[in-house]
Amino acid sequence: MKTWVIIVAGGSGSRFGSSVPKQFLELGGEPVLWHSIRAFHAALKPDVEIIVALPEHQISLWRSMVGNKTGMINHRLVAGGESRFHSVKNALGIISPAADDLIAVHDGVRPLVSEAVIRQAVDEGRRYGSAVPVVPVTDSIRQVTDSENKALNRATLRAVQTPQVFKAELLIKAYEQAYDPTFTDDASVWERAGNKVHLSAGETRNLKITVPDDLEIAEMYLRDE
């Protein structure tokens, strides 16, 4: 039984305010993306195959950045698409799964994902068909429309993380759907195809690097290890 891992790293760095794409920024002396690759290799070896989806124009840069690291952790590269949906679909196109294989999809800019979260998501994905890590929402939340805003009950809300794990054949079939802008993650694609989403336990430290403060927080987590 193999787990195929798709790591999506399509950022440009524009929201971060950097000329360097977020996935290539240095964290603890190594590129952000490398931390994600290493976590999955450590958690799932030897029954894992890692595929990284990058914008086509960034592939040669990544190869030059990792250098000899590719010999330590093998991973395949695939050109991403115009959206996250299309990048995942491109990666799915080079996967030939067995009937009992799983596919895990992870944000390349979640570098602090723990081996425990990965293994739990894979174990529960195998048991339930899907596993999507979440954490409770701690802030007060208000829903805003053009005419009003109202408070939501945060006890009923969860913040969604990755890796999101699914039965391979069913996820590939789900991605045969036409693209919809409301597909913000793989769970939304999976659910639209009529499949049930099982929620798994995430971790607060499994943060997504979006703004400079996130990188500083990630550095603090690394120093505390």
C-alpha positions, 0 to 999 in steps of 0.5 A: 500500500503506497501513499502518493504525496502531492506537495503544491507550491505555486506561490509567487511571493506577491502577498508576502511582499517578497521577490522570492516565492514563499516556498523558496524562502529560508527557514532554519537555514533551508528552503520552506518547501524542503521542510515539507518534503522532508517531513513526508519522507520521514513519516511515510518511508519507504511506502511513499512517492513525493510529487512537487507541483511548481510553476514551470518557470520555477522548476529549474530554480528549485533544482539548483537550490536543492542540489545534492538534496535530491539524492537524499529524498527523491521527488518528482516535479510537475508543472503547476497550473493556473490555480491550485485545482489545476496544479493538483490535477496535473500531478494526478495525471502522473500517478498510477495508483493501485486499488488500495493506494492513498493520495495526500495533498499538502501545501508546500508552505506548511513547513512545520507539519509534524510526522504525527499529523501526517501519520494520523491523517494517513491512518484515518484516510485508510480507515474512512476514505478521507482525512482532513486535519482541522483545528478549532477556531479561537477568534470571534468570527463575523460573517459579512455581506453587502448589507450586514454582518453577524456573529457566527458560533465559533464552536461549530467552526474549524480551520482547515489544514493539510495534508488532506488524504483520500482514496487515490482512485476516488480523488482522481475521479473527483478531479474529473469535474470542471473547475469551480472557483469555490474549490479552495482545497481538495476536500471541497473537490472531494465533497462536490463529487459526492464523497464524505469528508472525515475530519482529523486532528490538526495542530496549531503549529502546522501554520501556512506561511502567508505573511512575514509574521508567519515566517517569524512564528515558524522560526520561533517554533523551530528554535523551541524544538 
